[in-house]
Amino acid sequence: TLFGKRSFSCSECGKSFSSQSNLKSHQRIHTGEKPFGCVLCGKAFAHKQSLSDHQRVHSGEKPFVCKVCGKCFGKAAHLKTHEIIHTGEKPFSCNVCGKSFNIAQNLARHQLTHTGEKEFRCSICQKSFTRAVTLKTHQLIHTGQKPYSCVSCGKAFRHAVNLKNHERIHTDQRPFSCDLCGKTFRQAVNLKIHKRIHTGEKPFSCKECGKSFSQQSSLISHGRTHSGEKPFGCNYCDKWFNNTNSLKLHQRVHTGERPYNCEYCGKCFSQGSHLRTHKRHVHGGGKQYICDKCGKRYADPRNLKLHKCCYA
């Protein structure tokens, strides 16, 4: 007993519990017993609570709500992990380099970079990965599977996050804004890269010539100018490219794809830069309210009305 309370010990590992039921639940770790099965998909669980959490996948129920931003989650643990975004707390530190992380899983993954350990290996090409989910994502390259499709244009993607980013092309949604110049972006990573324009930060340097870049992908593409490597081939012709963006833009010549739509006249373009140029020259940069006396343009009709007061 501990402080007068009865203690129940596991015969396998010696761990102690305050109740017989907690001990019984724990022992399923050793026996592998999973008595709680999902009636919808057949997946089995060692604990009743784990089954309850899983069933929300089918019901879509998300009862755990963030008090700061209102985002909902199916599991309390996921909410707890999310809340760290708002607090900025990074309680898990690497004992090798001191780098901190907001969740233990990210720390464990990071520590593999020091050991060089890569435990998940692709059975097709033998490439190794530090995460099972990264291996699973990689294997889609071999299968060619693209399970996520855009409802607007039918374009398919290997990853849900790529579909989500693509869909913003159709809506022109740019939720990430630079607090220094106001420029907006579809993806948080693009905002992060953009901010290096203001800071002048270029953390990626070429070992061949010393040239520095603000993003790693630019360094990798640049490195191919030294090696002459052009690994990205067009499926429609024999042209090859040293980066995926150039290949993607080129392939639109063959497919006729024009995913960038002008919200003022409906005209479509193959590149975002062409749409921006069109709006600037044809639609006055989106300023559609024009003074009939001097030709000055305004994006807001109220500003045009105030301007016209000058002539009154």
C-alpha positions as a Markdown table, in Angstrom:
| # | Residue | x | y | z |
|---|---|---|---|---|
| 1 | Thr | 0.0 | 0.0 | 0.0 |
| 2 | Leu | 1.0 | 3.6 | -0.6 |
| 3 | Phe | -0.1 | 6.1 | 2.1 |
| 4 | Gly | -2.7 | 3.7 | 3.2 |
| 5 | Lys | -4.1 | 3.1 | -0.3 |
| 6 | Arg | -4.0 | -0.3 | -2.0 |
| 7 | Ser | -1.7 | -0.6 | -5.0 |
| 8 | Phe | -2.0 | -3.0 | -8.0 |
| 9 | Ser | 1.2 | -4.0 | -9.8 |
| 10 | Cys | 1.8 | -5.3 | -13.3 |
| 11 | Ser | 3.5 | -8.7 | -13.2 |
| 12 | Glu | 5.1 | -8.0 | -16.6 |
| 13 | Cys | 6.8 | -4.6 | -16.0 |
| 14 | Gly | 6.2 | -3.8 | -12.3 |
| 15 | Lys | 4.3 | -0.6 | -13.0 |
| 16 | Ser | 1.7 | 0.2 | -10.2 |
| 17 | Phe | -1.9 | 1.3 | -10.4 |
| 18 | Ser | -4.5 | 2.6 | -8.0 |
| 19 | Ser | -7.2 | 0.3 | -9.2 |
| 20 | Gln | -7.7 | -3.2 | -10.6 |
| 21 | Ser | -9.5 | -1.8 | -13.7 |
| 22 | Asn | -6.5 | 0.5 | -14.5 |
| 23 | Leu | -4.1 | -2.4 | -14.2 |
| 24 | Lys | -6.3 | -4.6 | -16.4 |
| 25 | Ser | -6.4 | -1.8 | -19.0 |
| 26 | His | -2.6 | -1.4 | -18.9 |
| 27 | Gln | -2.0 | -5.1 | -19.3 |
| 28 | Arg | -3.5 | -5.0 | -22.8 |
| 29 | Ile | -0.2 | -3.3 | -23.8 |
| 30 | His | 1.6 | -6.6 | -23.1 |
| 31 | Thr | -1.1 | -9.0 | -24.3 |
| 32 | Gly | -2.0 | -7.0 | -27.5 |
| 33 | Glu | -5.7 | -7.5 | -26.7 |
| 34 | Lys | -8.1 | -5.1 | -28.4 |
| 35 | Pro | -11.6 | -5.9 | -27.3 |
| 36 | Phe | -13.3 | -2.7 | -28.5 |
| 37 | Gly | -14.2 | -2.8 | -32.2 |
| 38 | Cys | -15.7 | -0.1 | -34.4 |
| 39 | Val | -19.0 | -1.3 | -36.0 |
| 40 | Leu | -18.5 | 0.9 | -39.0 |
| 41 | Cys | -15.0 | -0.1 | -40.2 |
| 42 | Gly | -13.9 | -3.0 | -37.9 |
| 43 | Lys | -10.8 | -1.2 | -36.5 |
| 44 | Ala | -10.1 | -2.5 | -33.0 |
| 45 | Phe | -8.8 | -0.7 | -29.9 |
| 46 | Ala | -7.4 | -1.6 | -26.5 |
| 47 | His | -9.4 | 1.0 | -24.7 |
| 48 | Lys | -13.0 | 2.2 | -24.8 |
| 49 | Gln | -12.0 | 5.9 | -24.9 |
| 50 | Ser | -9.8 | 5.2 | -27.9 |
| 51 | Leu | -12.8 | 3.7 | -29.7 |
| 52 | Ser | -14.9 | 6.7 | -28.8 |
| 53 | Asp | -12.2 | 9.1 | -30.1 |
| 54 | His | -12.0 | 7.0 | -33.4 |
| 55 | Gln | -15.7 | 7.0 | -34.0 |
| 56 | Arg | -15.6 | 10.8 | -34.4 |
| 57 | Val | -13.8 | 10.1 | -37.7 |
| 58 | His | -17.0 | 8.7 | -39.0 |
| 59 | Ser | -19.5 | 11.1 | -37.3 |
| 60 | Gly | -17.4 | 14.2 | -38.1 |
| 61 | Glu | -18.0 | 15.4 | -34.5 |
| 62 | Lys | -15.4 | 17.8 | -33.2 |
| 63 | Pro | -16.4 | 18.7 | -29.6 |
| 64 | Phe | -13.1 | 20.3 | -28.5 |
| 65 | Val | -13.0 | 24.0 | -29.4 |
| 66 | Cys | -10.1 | 26.4 | -29.1 |
| 67 | Lys | -11.1 | 29.4 | -27.1 |
| 68 | Val | -8.7 | 31.7 | -29.0 |
| 69 | Cys | -9.6 | 31.1 | -32.6 |
| 70 | Gly | -12.6 | 28.8 | -32.5 |
| 71 | Lys | -11.0 | 25.9 | -34.4 |
| 72 | Cys | -12.6 | 22.5 | -33.5 |
| 73 | Phe | -10.9 | 19.1 | -32.9 |
| 74 | Gly | -12.1 | 15.5 | -32.5 |
| 75 | Lys | -9.6 | 14.8 | -29.7 |
| 76 | Ala | -8.7 | 16.7 | -26.5 |
| 77 | Ala | -5.0 | 15.9 | -27.2 |
| 78 | His | -5.2 | 17.6 | -30.6 |
| 79 | Leu | -6.7 | 20.7 | -29.1 |
| 80 | Lys | -4.0 | 20.8 | -26.5 |
| 81 | Thr | -1.3 | 20.6 | -29.2 |
| 82 | His | -3.0 | 23.3 | -31.3 |
| 83 | Glu | -3.2 | 25.7 | -28.3 |
| 84 | Ile | 0.6 | 25.9 | -28.2 |
| 85 | Ile | 0.4 | 27.8 | -31.5 |
| 86 | His | -1.2 | 30.7 | -29.6 |
| 87 | Thr | 1.0 | 30.6 | -26.6 |
| 88 | Gly | 4.2 | 30.2 | -28.6 |
| 89 | Glu | 5.3 | 27.6 | -25.9 |
| 90 | Lys | 8.1 | 25.2 | -27.0 |
| 91 | Pro | 8.6 | 23.0 | -24.0 |
| 92 | Phe | 10.6 | 20.2 | -25.7 |
| 93 | Ser | 14.3 | 20.9 | -26.2 |
| 94 | Cys | 17.0 | 18.9 | -28.0 |
| 95 | Asn | 19.8 | 18.0 | -25.6 |
| 96 | Val | 22.3 | 18.0 | -28.6 |
| 97 | Cys | 21.7 | 21.4 | -30.2 |
| 98 | Gly | 19.2 | 23.1 | -27.9 |
| 99 | Lys | 16.5 | 23.6 | -30.5 |
| 100 | Ser | 13.0 | 23.7 | -29.0 |
| 101 | Phe | 9.7 | 22.2 | -30.3 |
| 102 | Asn | 6.1 | 22.6 | -29.4 |
| 103 | Ile | 5.3 | 18.9 | -29.4 |
| 104 | Ala | 7.4 | 15.8 | -28.3 |
| 105 | Gln | 6.8 | 14.1 | -31.6 |
| 106 | Asn | 8.6 | 16.9 | -33.5 |
| 107 | Leu | 11.6 | 16.7 | -31.0 |
| 108 | Ala | 11.9 | 12.9 | -31.5 |
| 109 | Arg | 11.8 | 13.4 | -35.3 |
| 110 | His | 14.4 | 16.2 | -35.1 |
| 111 | Gln | 16.8 | 14.0 | -32.9 |
| 112 | Leu | 17.1 | 11.5 | -35.8 |
| 113 | Thr | 18.9 | 14.2 | -37.8 |
| 114 | His | 21.8 | 14.0 | -35.2 |
| 115 | Thr | 21.9 | 10.2 | -35.1 |
| 116 | Gly | 21.4 | 9.8 | -38.9 |
| 117 | Glu | 18.9 | 7.1 | -38.2 |
| 118 | Lys | 16.2 | 6.5 | -40.9 |
| 119 | Glu | 14.0 | 3.7 | -39.9 |
| 120 | Phe | 11.3 | 3.7 | -42.6 |
| 121 | Arg | 12.5 | 2.2 | -45.9 |
| 122 | Cys | 10.8 | 2.2 | -49.3 |
| 123 | Ser | 10.5 | -1.4 | -50.6 |
| 124 | Ile | 10.6 | -0.2 | -54.2 |
| 125 | Cys | 13.6 | 2.2 | -54.4 |
| 126 | Gln | 15.1 | 1.6 | -50.9 |
| 127 | Lys | 15.1 | 5.3 | -50.0 |
| 128 | Ser | 14.9 | 5.8 | -46.2 |
| 129 | Phe | 12.8 | 8.2 | -44.1 |
| 130 | Thr | 12.7 | 9.2 | -40.5 |
| 131 | Arg | 8.8 | 9.2 | -40.5 |
| 132 | Ala | 6.3 | 6.6 | -41.5 |
| 133 | Val | 4.0 | 9.3 | -42.9 |
| 134 | Thr | 6.8 | 10.6 | -45.1 |
| 135 | Leu | 7.4 | 7.1 | -46.5 |
| 136 | Lys | 3.7 | 6.7 | -47.2 |
| 137 | Thr | 3.7 | 10.1 | -49.0 |
| 138 | His | 6.8 | 9.1 | -51.0 |
| 139 | Gln | 5.3 | 5.8 | -52.1 |
| 140 | Leu | 2.6 | 7.8 | -54.0 |
| 141 | Ile | 5.4 | 8.7 | -56.5 |
| 142 | His | 5.7 | 5.0 | -57.5 |
| 143 | Thr | 2.0 | 4.3 | -57.6 |
| 144 | Gly | 1.1 | 7.5 | -59.4 |
| 145 | Gln | -1.9 | 7.8 | -57.2 |
| 146 | Lys | -3.4 | 11.3 | -56.8 |
| 147 | Pro | -6.4 | 10.8 | -54.5 |
| 148 | Tyr | -7.3 | 14.5 | -53.9 |
| 149 | Ser | -9.3 | 16.2 | -56.7 |
| 150 | Cys | -10.3 | 19.8 | -57.2 |
| 151 | Val | -14.1 | 20.2 | -57.6 |
| 152 | Ser | -13.6 | 23.3 | -59.7 |
| 153 | Cys | -11.2 | 22.0 | -62.4 |
| 154 | Gly | -10.7 | 18.3 | -61.7 |
| 155 | Lys | -7.0 | 18.6 | -61.2 |
| 156 | Ala | -5.7 | 15.9 | -58.9 |
| 157 | Phe | -3.0 | 16.0 | -56.2 |
| 158 | Arg | -1.1 | 13.5 | -54.1 |
| 159 | His | -1.6 | 15.5 | -50.9 |
| 160 | Ala | -4.6 | 17.1 | -49.3 |
| 161 | Val | -2.5 | 20.2 | -48.4 |
| 162 | Asn | -1.6 | 20.7 | -52.1 |
| 163 | Leu | -5.3 | 20.5 | -53.0 |
| 164 | Lys | -6.1 | 23.1 | -50.4 |
| 165 | Asn | -3.4 | 25.4 | -51.6 |
| 166 | His | -4.5 | 24.9 | -55.3 |
| 167 | Glu | -8.2 | 25.7 | -54.5 |
| 168 | Arg | -7.1 | 29.2 | -53.4 |
| 169 | Ile | -6.2 | 29.9 | -57.1 |
| 170 | His | -9.9 | 29.6 | -58.0 |
| 171 | Thr | -11.1 | 31.7 | -55.0 |
| 172 | Asp | -8.1 | 34.1 | -55.1 |
| 173 | Gln | -8.0 | 33.7 | -51.3 |
| 174 | Arg | -4.8 | 35.0 | -49.8 |
| 175 | Pro | -5.1 | 34.6 | -46.1 |
| 176 | Phe | -1.5 | 35.2 | -45.1 |
| 177 | Ser | -0.5 | 38.9 | -45.0 |
| 178 | Cys | 2.9 | 40.6 | -44.6 |
| 179 | Asp | 2.8 | 43.0 | -41.6 |
| 180 | Leu | 5.6 | 45.1 | -43.2 |
| 181 | Cys | 4.3 | 45.8 | -46.7 |
| 182 | Gly | 0.7 | 44.3 | -46.8 |
| 183 | Lys | 1.4 | 41.8 | -49.6 |
| 184 | Thr | -0.8 | 38.7 | -49.3 |
| 185 | Phe | -0.1 | 35.0 | -50.0 |
| 186 | Arg | -2.0 | 31.8 | -50.4 |
| 187 | Gln | 0.5 | 29.8 | -48.3 |
| 188 | Ala | 2.1 | 30.5 | -44.9 |
| 189 | Val | 5.5 | 29.2 | -46.3 |
| 190 | Asn | 5.4 | 31.8 | -49.1 |
| 191 | Leu | 4.9 | 34.6 | -46.6 |
| 192 | Lys | 7.8 | 33.3 | -44.6 |
| 193 | Ile | 10.0 | 33.3 | -47.7 |
| 194 | His | 8.7 | 36.7 | -48.7 |
| 195 | Lys | 9.7 | 38.3 | -45.4 |
| 196 | Arg | 13.3 | 37.5 | -46.2 |
| 197 | Ile | 13.1 | 40.3 | -48.8 |
| 198 | His | 12.6 | 42.8 | -46.0 |
| 199 | Thr | 15.2 | 41.2 | -43.7 |
| 200 | Gly | 17.7 | 40.4 | -46.4 |
| 201 | Glu | 18.1 | 36.9 | -45.0 |
| 202 | Lys | 19.6 | 34.4 | -47.4 |
| 203 | Pro | 20.3 | 31.3 | -45.4 |
| 204 | Phe | 21.0 | 28.9 | -48.2 |
| 205 | Ser | 24.5 | 29.1 | -49.8 |
| 206 | Cys | 25.9 | 27.3 | -52.9 |
| 207 | Lys | 29.1 | 25.3 | -52.0 |
| 208 | Glu | 30.3 | 25.7 | -55.6 |
| 209 | Cys | 30.2 | 29.4 | -56.1 |
| 210 | Gly | 29.1 | 30.9 | -52.7 |
| 211 | Lys | 25.9 | 32.4 | -54.1 |
| 212 | Ser | 23.2 | 32.7 | -51.4 |
| 213 | Phe | 19.4 | 32.2 | -51.7 |
| 214 | Ser | 16.4 | 33.0 | -49.6 |
| 215 | Gln | 14.9 | 29.6 | -50.1 |
| 216 | Gln | 16.2 | 26.0 | -50.3 |
| 217 | Ser | 14.4 | 25.2 | -53.5 |
| 218 | Ser | 16.2 | 28.1 | -55.3 |
| 219 | Leu | 19.5 | 26.7 | -54.1 |
| 220 | Ile | 18.7 | 23.2 | -55.3 |
| 221 | Ser | 17.6 | 24.6 | -58.8 |
| 222 | His | 20.7 | 26.8 | -58.9 |
| 223 | Gly | 22.9 | 23.8 | -58.1 |
| 224 | Arg | 21.7 | 22.2 | -61.3 |
| 225 | Thr | 23.3 | 25.0 | -63.3 |
| 226 | His | 26.6 | 23.7 | -62.2 |
| 227 | Ser | 25.8 | 20.0 | -62.7 |
| 228 | Gly | 23.8 | 20.5 | -65.9 |
| 229 | Glu | 21.2 | 18.2 | -64.5 |
| 230 | Lys | 17.6 | 18.6 | -65.9 |
| 231 | Pro | 15.6 | 15.8 | -64.1 |
| 232 | Phe | 12.1 | 17.0 | -64.9 |
| 233 | Gly | 10.9 | 15.9 | -68.3 |
| 234 | Cys | 7.7 | 16.9 | -70.2 |
| 235 | Asn | 5.3 | 14.1 | -70.8 |
| 236 | Tyr | 4.1 | 15.7 | -74.1 |
| 237 | Cys | 7.5 | 16.6 | -75.7 |
| 238 | Asp | 11.2 | 15.9 | -75.2 |
| 239 | Lys | 11.9 | 19.1 | -73.4 |
| 240 | Trp | 13.6 | 18.8 | -69.9 |
| 241 | Phe | 13.8 | 21.3 | -67.1 |
| 242 | Asn | 16.0 | 21.8 | -64.0 |
| 243 | Asn | 13.0 | 22.7 | -61.7 |
| 244 | Thr | 9.3 | 21.6 | -61.3 |
| 245 | Asn | 7.9 | 25.1 | -61.6 |
| 246 | Ser | 9.4 | 25.6 | -65.1 |
| 247 | Leu | 8.1 | 22.2 | -66.1 |
| 248 | Lys | 4.6 | 23.0 | -64.8 |
| 249 | Leu | 4.5 | 26.3 | -66.6 |
| 250 | His | 5.7 | 24.7 | -69.8 |
| 251 | Gln | 3.2 | 21.9 | -69.7 |
| 252 | Arg | 0.3 | 24.4 | -69.8 |
| 253 | Val | 1.4 | 25.1 | -73.4 |
| 254 | His | 0.3 | 21.5 | -74.2 |
| 255 | Thr | -2.7 | 21.2 | -71.8 |
| 256 | Gly | -4.1 | 24.7 | -72.4 |
| 257 | Glu | -4.7 | 25.0 | -68.7 |
| 258 | Arg | -5.4 | 28.5 | -67.5 |
| 259 | Pro | -6.1 | 28.4 | -63.8 |
| 260 | Tyr | -5.9 | 32.1 | -63.1 |
| 261 | Asn | -9.3 | 33.8 | -63.6 |
| 262 | Cys | -9.9 | 37.6 | -63.7 |
| 263 | Glu | -12.8 | 38.4 | -61.4 |
| 264 | Tyr | -13.6 | 41.5 | -63.4 |
| 265 | Cys | -13.9 | 40.2 | -67.0 |
| 266 | Gly | -13.6 | 36.4 | -66.7 |
| 267 | Lys | -10.4 | 36.2 | -68.8 |
| 268 | Cys | -8.2 | 33.2 | -67.9 |
| 269 | Phe | -4.4 | 33.0 | -67.8 |
| 270 | Ser | -1.8 | 30.3 | -67.5 |
| 271 | Gln | 0.4 | 32.2 | -65.0 |
| 272 | Gly | -0.5 | 34.4 | -62.0 |
| 273 | Ser | 1.9 | 37.1 | -63.1 |
| 274 | His | 0.0 | 37.4 | -66.4 |
| 275 | Leu | -3.2 | 37.9 | -64.5 |
| 276 | Arg | -1.7 | 40.5 | -62.3 |
| 277 | Thr | -0.3 | 42.4 | -65.4 |
| 278 | His | -3.7 | 42.1 | -67.1 |
| 279 | Lys | -5.5 | 43.6 | -64.1 |
| 280 | Arg | -3.0 | 46.4 | -63.7 |
| 281 | His | -3.2 | 47.5 | -67.4 |
| 282 | Val | -6.8 | 46.6 | -68.4 |
| 283 | His | -8.7 | 47.1 | -65.1 |
| 284 | Gly | -6.4 | 49.7 | -63.5 |
| 285 | Gly | -5.2 | 47.4 | -60.8 |
| 286 | Gly | -8.7 | 46.6 | -59.7 |
| 287 | Lys | -9.8 | 50.2 | -59.5 |
| 288 | Gln | -13.1 | 50.1 | -61.4 |
| 289 | Tyr | -14.7 | 53.3 | -60.2 |
| 290 | Ile | -13.7 | 56.1 | -62.6 |
| 291 | Cys | -14.2 | 59.8 | -62.4 |
| 292 | Asp | -16.0 | 61.0 | -65.5 |
| 293 | Lys | -14.3 | 64.4 | -65.3 |
| 294 | Cys | -10.6 | 63.6 | -64.8 |
| 295 | Gly | -10.4 | 59.8 | -65.3 |
| 296 | Lys | -9.0 | 59.1 | -61.9 |
| 297 | Arg | -9.7 | 55.5 | -60.7 |
| 298 | Tyr | -10.8 | 54.2 | -57.3 |
| 299 | Ala | -11.3 | 50.7 | -55.9 |
| 300 | Asp | -14.0 | 51.9 | -53.5 |
| 301 | Pro | -17.1 | 53.9 | -54.8 |
| 302 | Arg | -17.1 | 55.9 | -51.6 |
| 303 | Asn | -13.7 | 57.3 | -52.4 |
| 304 | Leu | -14.9 | 58.3 | -55.8 |
| 305 | Lys | -17.9 | 60.1 | -54.3 |
| 306 | Leu | -15.6 | 62.0 | -51.9 |
| 307 | His | -13.3 | 62.9 | -54.9 |
| 308 | Lys | -16.3 | 64.3 | -56.8 |
| 309 | Cys | -17.1 | 66.6 | -54.0 |
| 310 | Cys | -14.0 | 68.6 | -55.1 |
| 311 | Tyr | -15.9 | 69.5 | -58.3 |
| 312 | Ala | -19.1 | 70.5 | -56.5 |
